[in-house]
Amino acid sequence: MPEISLQHKIALGLIPRIGDINARKLVSHFGNVEGVFYEPYRNLIKIPGIGSEIAKYISDKSYLAAADKEAEYVTKNNIRTYFYLDNDYPFRLRQCDDSPVVFFFTGNCDLNSAKLLSVVGTRNSTPRGREICEKIIGGLALNHPELIIVSGLAYGIDIAAHKAAIANKLQTIGVLAHGLRTIYPAVHFSVAKTMKNNGGLLTDFLSDALPERNNFLKRNRIIAGLSDATLVVESGEKGGALVTADIANSYNRDVFAVPGRPEDQWSAGCNTLIRHNKAALAGSAQDIEYFLNWIPEKSKPPVQRSLFSELDETEQRIFELLNKEGELSIDTICRSLEMPVYKLSSLLLQMEFKGLVKCYPGNLYKVC
């Protein structure tokens, strides 16, 4: 097949009222992309599913100028354009009928990597939800350093997932509901900047597109389709996370949900997914490994004293105290080491990620 111009690739995704599915049908009908734009109106209206109104949009060449402008922008800014006929178009997305005909990506990771996991949830996340999100991603990172975490860069669980991935040296992809000239919410700009060098940002909207409400629902199909599975950490009875889970199920992808207390409103959606067999219960990294058959490497040997070279002085004190006492609550550790809770919680979480300590019910900690 001859090389398709970048302008025509982008323009195909801009034709109003067409959509990704019909765009593919048009290319298949004409045998090439360029033919879509230069076919006479009288022939277009004869194509099943097109009709006079859509044929007018196709015959109107004004949006070719917008595509040319976008092509200039992405080329100038080294933004990768993925077209559905390209050989390196993500194979997982290729399996989805409504995946984007064209999308844009800036970053340094392989979208066809061996393991991708989408993590979604409510914007109104609780401390428990964020902690579970961090623990699951941290646990997966120990055995699967090649794993890429996908989410939507939104408030709550999304940003917690991205931050946990970065903290555990995993690559992470943010799927945006707007163009690449914008970061929404703006408060996540610094995280997004880090992600460009540790994963990337992906969107199927033009660079100057703003974060409109309908865009968020549309981008959910990419979050669901780009990964092997989707994990819902927290969700109310309604919300974008449940939409993403439904889309993932329609793609025959695995869906996981973190259960919660029956009276917890931010676990209602997760509990419903599990109750109706739309998601497997996932309370740990091991649950996800089991269902996806991600066999971890051989168990690591017990922590040896040599690991102290990798710990700072405060972490060594925590480890030695737990090693001596066997099991302690976070309050007891705070009193023993005269350390504020906020600082200790952060250190214990990092030590969990390193496989040095483990948290048990009641906020009790033990050496692994």
N, C-alpha and C positions, 0 to 999 in steps of 0.2 A: 504494500500500500504506500503510495507517495506521501511525503511529509505534509501534514496539515498545518496551515499557518496558525500561529498563536491567536491571532485576531479571530479566526473562524471558530477555534475551539471555545474561546470565551463567549463569542456571539451566540453560539448554539444554546448556551445556558441562559441567555438574556431574552429570548423570544417570549413575549407575554402569553400567558394562558396555555403554554405548551406543557411544561413540566418535564421531569427527567425521564419518565417512561415513554411519553410520546416523542420526545426528542430522539431517543434511541430508534423508535419505529421509523421516524422520518429518514434517519441516516441509512437504516437497513433498506428502506424503500428505494432510495436514490443510489445507494451503493457507495456514497461518499458524503462528507460534510458540506463541501462547497456547493453541491447540487441543491441542497436545501434552500440556499439563499438566492439562487439564480433561476429557479424553476418559475415559469410564468404562472400568474394567478389562476388562469383558466384550468391549469393542470392540478394546482394545489387543491382546489375545491373538490376535486374528484377523489382525493385520497380519503379512505374511510377514517372517521374520527376527527377530521380536520374542519371541514365546513367553511363557510364564507367568512365568518368573523375572524377565526384564527388565521385563515389564509391571508387576510388583510395585514395582520401583524407580521406574518412571515415576509410578505412582499414589501413591507415598509423597511427600507434600509437604514433608517436613522440610527438604530441601535448599534449598527456596525461601527459608527464613530465612537460610541461609548466603549465598545470592545477594543478598539484601537488605542484609546486613551488608557484603558486598564492594562493592555499588553505593554504599553510603554512604561507604566508605573511598576509592574511586577518585574520587568526586565531590569530596570534601573536599580531596584532594591533587592535584587537577587532572590526573589520569591519564586518558589517552585510551583509550577502549574501542573496539576494532574488531570489528564483527560481520560475518559473511560476506555478509550481504545489503546492507550499507552501500555506498553509491556509491563511497566513498573507500577501501574495503578494498583492500589492495595487489593490483594486477592480476596480478603474477607468482605470488603465493600462490593467487589465485583459480583459477589453472590447475591446481593440485595437488589431487587428489581427497581427500587426507587432511590438508589444511591445517586449522589450528584454526578451529573454529566461532566462537570468540571469543578475543581476546587483548588484552593491556594494554600500553600504551606511554607512557613518559615521556621527553620530549626535544623537539627543535626542528627535526627534519629531515622531509623529504617521503619517505614510504615508497614513493611512486610516481615517484621521481626517475628521470632518464634512464639512469643508470649505477650499478649496484650490483655489487660483487664480494665474495664470501665467501672468507675466508682461514682455513684450518684446518691443524692439524698436531699433533704430539706434545706432551705436557706436558713431556717430557724433552728439550727442544730443545738443540741444540748451538750454540756461538758462530757456526759457519758458517751454520746454519739461520736464526738470528735476523738475521745480516747480510744474507743473500739476501732474506729477507722485507722488511727495511728498504729495500734497494736497489730491489726491484721496486715496492713501494708508492711510494717516492720518485720513481722514474722515471715511473710513471703519473700522479702528482700534477702533474708538470711540464706535461703536455699535457691533463690532464683534471681541472681543479680542482673540477668538479662531482661527481666520483666519490665514492661512499659505500662504506666498507669495513665488512663485516659479519663478526663472529666471536663466540666464546662466552665471553670474559672469563676463560678458564681460564689456568693456568700455561703457560709455554712459548710456542709460536707464536702462540696466541690473543692474549695480552697484548702480545707484540711487534708484532703487526699493529695493534692498537688504538693503541699508543704511536707507531708509525711514522705512522699516519694523523694523529694529533694534531700531531706534529712537523712534518708537511707541510701542515697547515691543511686537511685533509680531514675531513669528517664521518664518524663511525664509530658503528656500532650493536652493542651487546652483547646477544646472545640468551641469556637466563638459564634455568637449570634449576631455578628456585625462584621464590618470590614477591618482590615489590618491596620488602618490608620488610627483606629480607636482601641482603647482598652476599657472595658466595662466589667465591673465597677472600677473607677479610677484608682481606688485604694489598693487594688491588686497589681498595679503597674510594676512594682519592684519584683514581685513573684513572676509575673509574665516575662519580664526582662531576663530573669534567671533561667526560665524555661526555654528560651530561645537557644541557650547554650547547653541545655540539659534535657532535650526533648524537642518541643516546638509548639507553635500555634497554628491552628488549621481552621479554615472557613470556606464556605461556598458562596459567600456574599462578596460583592465588589468592595474595593478598598475603602470607599467613602460611605458605605452603608452604615446606618446608625442602628443601635440596639432596640428595635421595635418589638412589641410584645409577641407577635406571631412568629418572629424569627427564632425565638427560643424553642418553640415546639418543633419547628422545622429542623433545627440543628440536632435535636435529640436522635434522629434517625442515624446520623453519622456517629454519635457516641455509641449507640447500640450496635451498629454495623461494623465499626472499625475493630472491635475486640472479639476475643474468644468467648467472653462471658461478661455479664454485668452484675455488680454487687450493689444492692440498695442498703444503705446503712441506717438511715432514718427517713421516715416519710409520714405525713398525715394521711387522712382518708383520700385526699385528692392532691395532685401535684405533678410537676414535670418528671419527677423520679419514677412515678408509676407509669407515666406515658412511655418513658424510656424502657422500662421493664416490659411493657406490653409489646413494644416494637421489637425488642430483643427476642421475645417469645415467638413473634411472627416470623423472625428470621431463623428460627430453630436454634437459637443460641442459649447456652445455659444462663440461668438467672439465679442469684443468691440474695437472700435477705437476712438481715440481723434481727432476731426476735426481740421483743420488748415486753414489759409488763402490760397486762390487758387494759389497765386504766391510763396508760401513757399515750397521749394524743399523737406524739411524734413517732410512735411505733405502730400506730393503727394500720398504716398502709403496708408496712412490712409484715405484720401479723396476718393481714388479709391475703397477701401474696402466698404466704406459707400455707394458710388454711385452705386455700383453693388450689393448691398444688401448682401454682404459677411460679414458685421459687423454692429452691432448696434452702433449708435452714443452715446458716453459716454464722458461727460464733467465734471462729478462729481461722488462722491461716491454714491449719491442717484440714479443716473441712473443705476448703476450696481446693487444696492440693488433691484430696481424695476424689472429689467429684470430677475434676478435670484430668485426673491421672497424671498430674505433674509430680512425678516421682522425685523426691529430694535426694540430694547427694547423701552419701553415708554419714551417719551421725558423727558430729564432731566430738573429739575426745574431751573429757572434763577440762574445765578451765584450770590452767596451770599458773604458777607464780610468774612465769615468763610473760604472761599477758599484762602484768602490771606496767610493763614498759609502754603499753598503749593507753594507760589510764593516767588521768591527772591526779594530783594529790588528794583532792576531795573524793573522787571516785574510789581511790584505794582505801580511804577511811571507811566509806560505806561498805565496800566489799568485805573488808576485814571484820567489821562489826557484825554483818550478817553471817559470815563464815563462822564466827565465834559463837553467836547466840542461836543460830539455826533458823529462827523465824521471828520477825518483828513487825509491828504495825508501823505505818508511816509516822504516826504521832510519837511513838517511842524512839524512832530513829532521829526525828527532829530534836527531841529533848536530849538524847545522848550526844549528838554532834553539835547541838546549839545552832541549828540551821533553820531558816525560815521554810515554811511548807512549799511556797512557790518555787524556790530554788531546788529543793530536794525532789519535788515531783518531776521537774525537768530532767534532772540527773538520773533518776531511777528509770525514766522512760528511755533515755539514751542507753542505759545499761541493759535494759530489756532488749533493745534492738541489737545490741552486741552479743546477746545470748549469755550474759553474766548472771542476771537475776530474773526472777519470775514473780508476777503478781498473782495472788490468790484471793478468793472472796474475803471481804472484810478489810481490803487494803493491807493484807499481810504479804510481806516479801521474804523470799528465800533465795539462797544461792542455787543456781542451776546445777 
